[in-house]
Amino acid sequence: MEAYVVAIVAIALVFDFINGFHDSANSIATIVGTRVLGPFQAVLWAAVFNFSALFVVGTAVAKAVSAGYVDQAAVGANVIAAALTGAIAWNLITWWFGIPSSSSHALIGGFGGAAIASAGWSALKLPGKWLETLSAIVLSPALGAFMGLALMVFVYNAFRRTAPGKVDKFFRPAQLVSSALLSLAHGGNDAQKTMGIIVGLLSAPSVSRLFADETGLLRIFYMPTATTIPFWVELGAYVAIAFGTLFGGWRIVHTMGTRITKLRPVGGFCAETGGALFIATGLGIPGSTTHTITGAIVGVGSVRNASTVRWGLAGNIVWAWIVTIPASGLLAALSVVILNAVVVAGRA
């Protein structure tokens, strides 16, 4: 059983890697789309700042995920394994079709779906963090669009008498700064989801008891409560998401960087700055950089000319956001039913 739990921790880090791979577009799509950096330079730049969040961001989101969504009594190894399976499956499906969905919401949806299938609706802590998360699905793209639009209007007025070539010359290096800030925000918010899932698993009563008497290396897996996040969990999550970002989900980069609207460096700067998620991270809300940066790109594009925004594509993306939590929840519910059946068959 201990080996099974350790394997689930490894799967959680695989999810974190896929999260970085899937969501690398959040950090690099605009800077690649404006050709400020080449693809490899962009993913390296983003990966460095994804990892750097380890040193500047706290663990409020991780603690919210570990204890804010599902009653700890309903959490077990199969529930966490199924939650990760549902989230990974949904991430790979949306990556294949180039849809910028939220890895954060896929994981939370998978966690909820697995818990419901295992212990019923009473396993969810309602409304709590669920209300905050569902509200963020609506508010974060709107806030991103507003911030992107407002910044673009401000910049247009500030530089209205400046030649376009000089504006580009100024905002090309400025976009490096905005991209770094967005990558820092993305790493700081998204890596914590994996931390929360790992801590939620290890602090579950049925799992914690397994490692209570362990010595040596396995002792690090003993976690009686979910009140603290061990450093090894933080380090592992940030390393995994940074390496995932290095591999880049290029299908989604293409969608966000060039298909929604055409961006110049000034637009990329405004979109990236508007898309940062430091506020949500500080409040312990598992927000989505995917939602905010996509909204910011639409806001920036609509300032220049609303007809340049591919509204049909934007609408399809919004539908993907709406179905992410229920879809990953259903996949996780199916997974937990299968895993529980395997356990029963093994005992027979």
C-alpha positions as CSV (number, residue, x, y, z in Angstrom):
1,M,0.0,0.0,0.0
2,E,2.9,2.4,0.8
3,A,4.3,1.8,-2.7
4,Y,0.9,2.7,-4.2
5,V,0.8,6.0,-2.3
6,V,4.4,6.8,-3.4
7,A,3.4,6.0,-7.0
8,I,0.4,8.4,-6.7
9,V,2.8,11.2,-5.5
10,A,4.8,10.5,-8.6
11,I,1.7,10.7,-10.7
12,A,0.9,14.1,-9.1
13,L,4.3,15.4,-10.2
14,V,3.6,14.0,-13.7
15,F,0.3,16.0,-13.7
16,D,2.3,19.0,-12.7
17,F,4.7,18.4,-15.6
18,I,1.7,18.2,-18.0
19,N,0.3,21.3,-16.4
20,G,3.4,23.2,-17.3
21,F,3.4,21.6,-20.8
22,H,-0.3,22.4,-21.3
23,D,-0.2,25.9,-19.9
24,S,3.1,27.1,-21.2
25,A,1.0,29.0,-23.7
26,N,-0.2,31.2,-20.9
27,S,3.4,32.5,-20.4
28,I,4.9,32.4,-23.9
29,A,2.1,32.7,-26.5
30,T,2.1,36.5,-26.7
31,I,5.9,36.8,-26.6
32,V,6.3,34.2,-29.4
33,G,3.3,35.7,-31.3
34,T,5.0,39.2,-31.3
35,R,8.4,37.6,-32.1
36,V,10.1,39.2,-29.2
37,L,11.6,35.8,-28.4
38,G,12.0,32.6,-30.4
39,P,10.2,29.5,-29.2
40,F,13.1,27.9,-27.3
41,Q,14.1,31.2,-25.8
42,A,10.5,31.8,-24.7
43,V,10.0,28.5,-23.0
44,L,13.4,28.7,-21.2
45,W,12.5,32.3,-20.1
46,A,9.1,31.1,-18.8
47,A,10.5,28.0,-17.1
48,V,13.0,30.0,-15.1
49,F,10.3,32.3,-13.8
50,N,7.9,29.5,-13.2
51,F,10.5,28.0,-10.9
52,S,11.5,31.3,-9.3
53,A,8.0,31.6,-7.8
54,L,9.2,29.1,-5.2
55,F,11.2,31.9,-3.5
56,V,8.6,34.7,-3.6
57,V,5.1,33.1,-3.4
58,G,3.6,31.5,-0.3
59,T,1.4,28.4,0.0
60,A,-2.1,29.8,0.5
61,V,-3.4,28.1,-2.7
62,A,-1.9,24.7,-1.8
63,K,-3.5,24.8,1.7
64,A,-6.9,25.7,0.1
65,V,-6.7,22.8,-2.4
66,S,-5.6,20.3,0.3
67,A,-8.4,21.0,2.8
68,G,-10.8,23.5,1.2
69,Y,-12.8,21.5,-1.4
70,V,-13.2,17.9,0.0
71,D,-13.8,16.6,3.5
72,Q,-10.5,15.0,4.6
73,A,-12.4,12.0,5.8
74,A,-13.5,11.2,2.2
75,V,-9.9,11.5,0.9
76,G,-8.1,8.3,0.2
77,A,-5.5,6.9,-2.2
78,N,-8.0,5.9,-4.9
79,V,-9.8,9.3,-4.7
80,I,-6.5,11.2,-5.4
81,A,-5.4,8.7,-8.0
82,A,-8.7,9.1,-9.8
83,A,-8.7,12.9,-9.5
84,L,-5.2,13.0,-11.2
85,T,-6.3,10.6,-13.9
86,G,-9.4,12.7,-14.7
87,A,-7.3,15.9,-14.8
88,I,-4.5,14.4,-16.9
89,A,-7.0,12.9,-19.4
90,W,-8.8,16.2,-19.8
91,N,-5.5,18.2,-20.2
92,L,-4.3,15.8,-22.9
93,I,-7.7,15.9,-24.8
94,T,-7.7,19.8,-24.8
95,W,-4.0,20.0,-25.7
96,W,-4.6,17.7,-28.7
97,F,-7.3,20.0,-30.0
98,G,-5.3,23.1,-29.1
99,I,-7.9,24.4,-26.6
100,P,-6.5,26.6,-23.8
101,S,-8.5,25.1,-21.0
102,S,-7.6,25.4,-17.3
103,S,-5.4,22.8,-15.7
104,S,-6.3,24.2,-12.3
105,H,-10.0,23.7,-12.8
106,A,-9.4,20.2,-14.4
107,L,-7.6,19.1,-11.2
108,I,-10.3,20.6,-8.9
109,G,-13.1,19.1,-11.0
110,G,-11.3,15.7,-10.9
111,F,-10.9,16.0,-7.2
112,G,-14.6,16.8,-6.7
113,G,-15.8,14.1,-9.1
114,A,-13.7,11.4,-7.5
115,A,-14.9,12.4,-4.0
116,I,-18.6,12.3,-5.0
117,A,-18.2,8.9,-6.7
118,S,-16.5,7.6,-3.7
119,A,-18.5,9.1,-0.8
120,G,-21.4,11.1,-2.2
121,W,-22.1,14.8,-2.4
122,S,-21.6,15.2,1.3
123,A,-17.9,14.8,0.7
124,L,-17.7,18.3,-0.8
125,K,-17.2,21.3,1.4
126,L,-20.0,23.5,0.0
127,P,-20.1,26.3,-0.8
128,G,-16.7,27.4,0.5
129,K,-13.8,27.4,-2.0
130,W,-16.2,25.9,-4.7
131,L,-18.1,29.2,-4.8
132,E,-14.9,31.2,-5.1
133,T,-13.6,28.9,-7.9
134,L,-16.8,29.0,-9.9
135,S,-17.0,32.8,-9.4
136,A,-13.4,33.1,-10.7
137,I,-14.3,31.2,-13.9
138,V,-16.7,34.1,-14.7
139,L,-14.7,36.9,-13.2
140,S,-11.1,36.1,-14.2
141,P,-11.5,36.4,-18.0
142,A,-13.6,39.5,-17.6
143,L,-11.0,41.0,-15.3
144,G,-8.3,40.0,-17.7
145,A,-10.1,41.6,-20.6
146,F,-10.8,44.8,-18.6
147,M,-7.1,45.0,-17.5
148,G,-5.8,44.4,-21.0
149,L,-8.2,46.9,-22.5
150,A,-7.5,49.5,-19.9
151,L,-3.7,49.2,-20.2
152,M,-4.0,49.3,-24.0
153,V,-6.1,52.5,-23.9
154,F,-3.6,54.1,-21.4
155,V,-0.6,53.1,-23.6
156,Y,-2.3,54.4,-26.7
157,N,-2.9,57.8,-25.1
158,A,0.6,57.9,-23.6
159,F,2.3,57.1,-26.9
160,R,-0.2,58.6,-29.4
161,R,2.4,61.1,-30.7
162,T,5.2,58.5,-30.9
163,A,6.1,56.8,-34.2
164,P,5.0,53.1,-34.3
165,G,8.6,52.0,-34.8
166,K,9.7,53.7,-31.6
167,V,6.8,52.2,-29.7
168,D,7.8,48.7,-30.8
169,K,11.4,49.4,-29.9
170,F,10.3,50.4,-26.4
171,F,7.9,47.6,-25.8
172,R,10.0,44.7,-27.1
173,P,12.2,44.7,-24.0
174,A,9.3,45.7,-21.8
175,Q,7.5,42.6,-22.9
176,L,10.3,40.5,-21.4
177,V,9.4,42.0,-18.0
178,S,5.7,41.5,-18.5
179,S,6.2,37.9,-19.6
180,A,8.4,37.2,-16.6
181,L,5.8,38.5,-14.3
182,L,3.1,36.4,-15.9
183,S,5.3,33.3,-15.7
184,L,6.0,34.0,-12.1
185,A,2.3,34.3,-11.4
186,H,1.5,31.2,-13.4
187,G,4.2,29.1,-11.6
188,G,3.2,30.5,-8.2
189,N,-0.5,29.7,-8.6
190,D,-0.5,26.4,-10.6
191,A,2.4,24.6,-8.9
192,Q,0.5,25.0,-5.6
193,K,-2.4,22.9,-6.9
194,T,-0.2,19.9,-7.1
195,M,1.3,20.7,-3.7
196,G,-2.2,20.7,-2.3
197,I,-3.2,17.4,-3.8
198,I,0.0,15.7,-2.5
199,V,-0.5,17.1,1.0
200,G,-4.2,16.2,0.9
201,L,-3.3,12.7,0.1
202,L,-0.5,12.3,2.7
203,S,-2.5,13.9,5.5
204,A,-5.6,11.8,4.9
205,P,-6.1,9.6,8.0
206,S,-6.0,6.3,6.1
207,V,-2.8,7.3,4.4
208,S,-1.1,9.1,7.3
209,R,-1.3,6.0,9.4
210,L,0.6,4.0,6.9
211,F,3.7,6.1,7.4
212,A,3.5,6.8,11.1
213,D,6.0,4.1,12.0
214,E,8.2,4.4,9.0
215,T,11.9,5.3,9.2
216,G,14.4,6.4,6.7
217,L,13.4,8.0,3.4
218,L,9.7,6.9,3.7
219,R,9.5,9.0,6.9
220,I,9.1,12.1,4.7
221,F,5.7,10.8,3.6
222,Y,4.3,10.9,7.1
223,M,2.1,14.0,7.4
224,P,-0.4,14.0,10.3
225,T,-2.1,17.3,9.3
226,A,-2.5,19.5,6.2
227,T,-1.5,22.7,7.9
228,T,2.0,22.9,6.5
229,I,3.6,22.2,3.1
230,P,6.9,20.4,3.4
231,F,9.8,21.9,1.4
232,W,10.3,18.7,-0.6
233,V,6.7,19.0,-1.9
234,E,7.2,22.6,-2.9
235,L,10.5,21.9,-4.6
236,G,9.2,18.9,-6.5
237,A,6.1,20.8,-7.7
238,Y,8.1,23.8,-9.0
239,V,10.7,21.6,-10.7
240,A,8.0,19.6,-12.4
241,I,6.0,22.6,-13.7
242,A,9.2,24.3,-14.9
243,F,10.3,21.2,-16.9
244,G,6.8,20.9,-18.4
245,T,7.0,24.5,-19.5
246,L,10.3,23.8,-21.2
247,F,8.6,21.3,-23.6
248,G,5.9,23.7,-24.5
249,G,2.3,22.9,-25.7
250,W,2.8,24.3,-29.1
251,R,-0.8,23.6,-30.3
252,I,-2.2,25.9,-27.7
253,V,0.6,28.5,-28.2
254,H,-0.5,28.8,-31.8
255,T,-4.1,29.3,-30.8
256,M,-3.4,32.0,-28.2
257,G,-0.5,33.7,-29.8
258,T,-1.8,34.1,-33.4
259,R,-5.3,32.8,-33.9
260,I,-7.4,34.9,-31.4
261,T,-6.0,38.2,-32.6
262,K,-2.8,39.6,-34.1
263,L,-0.5,41.2,-31.5
264,R,2.3,43.7,-31.6
265,P,4.8,44.0,-28.7
266,V,2.8,46.8,-27.1
267,G,-0.3,44.5,-27.2
268,G,1.7,41.6,-25.8
269,F,2.9,43.7,-22.9
270,C,-0.6,44.9,-22.0
271,A,-2.1,41.4,-22.3
272,E,0.6,39.8,-20.2
273,T,0.5,42.5,-17.5
274,G,-3.3,42.3,-17.4
275,G,-3.2,38.5,-17.1
276,A,-1.0,38.2,-14.0
277,L,-2.6,36.4,-11.1
278,F,-0.8,37.6,-8.0
279,I,-4.0,38.8,-6.3
280,A,-5.7,35.4,-6.6
281,T,-2.6,33.6,-5.4
282,G,-2.3,35.8,-2.3
283,L,-5.9,35.2,-1.5
284,G,-5.6,31.4,-1.8
285,I,-7.9,31.2,-4.8
286,P,-6.9,28.6,-7.4
287,G,-7.3,31.0,-10.3
288,S,-6.6,30.3,-13.9
289,T,-3.9,32.1,-15.9
290,T,-5.4,30.5,-19.0
291,H,-8.7,32.5,-18.3
292,T,-7.1,35.8,-17.5
293,I,-4.5,35.9,-20.3
294,T,-7.1,34.8,-22.9
295,G,-9.4,37.5,-21.7
296,A,-6.6,40.0,-21.7
297,I,-5.7,39.1,-25.3
298,V,-9.3,39.7,-26.4
299,G,-9.4,43.0,-24.5
300,V,-6.2,44.2,-26.2
301,G,-7.4,43.1,-29.6
302,S,-10.8,44.8,-29.2
303,V,-9.1,48.2,-28.5
304,R,-7.4,48.3,-31.8
305,N,-10.3,47.0,-33.8
306,A,-13.0,44.6,-32.5
307,S,-13.3,43.0,-35.9
308,T,-9.7,41.7,-35.6
309,V,-10.7,39.4,-32.7
310,R,-11.9,36.0,-33.8
311,W,-15.0,36.0,-31.6
312,G,-16.1,32.6,-32.8
313,L,-12.9,31.0,-31.6
314,A,-13.1,33.0,-28.4
315,G,-16.6,31.6,-27.9
316,N,-15.5,28.0,-28.4
317,I,-12.7,28.6,-25.8
318,V,-15.3,29.8,-23.3
319,W,-17.4,26.7,-23.8
320,A,-14.3,24.6,-23.1
321,W,-13.9,26.5,-19.8
322,I,-17.5,25.9,-18.8
323,V,-17.3,22.1,-19.3
324,T,-13.8,21.6,-17.8
325,I,-14.9,21.0,-14.2
326,P,-17.8,18.7,-15.0
327,A,-15.8,16.8,-17.8
328,S,-12.8,16.2,-15.6
329,G,-15.1,15.3,-12.7
330,L,-16.9,12.7,-14.8
331,L,-13.6,11.2,-16.0
332,A,-12.3,11.1,-12.4
333,A,-15.6,9.5,-11.2
334,L,-15.3,6.8,-13.7
335,S,-11.7,6.2,-12.7
336,V,-12.5,5.9,-9.0
337,V,-15.3,3.4,-9.7
338,I,-12.8,1.3,-11.7
339,L,-10.1,1.6,-9.0
340,N,-12.5,0.7,-6.2
341,A,-13.7,-2.3,-8.2
342,V,-10.1,-3.5,-8.7
343,V,-9.6,-3.3,-4.9
344,V,-12.7,-5.3,-4.2
345,A,-11.7,-7.9,-6.8
346,G,-8.3,-8.1,-5.3
347,R,-9.7,-8.9,-1.9
348,A,-12.1,-11.5,-3.2
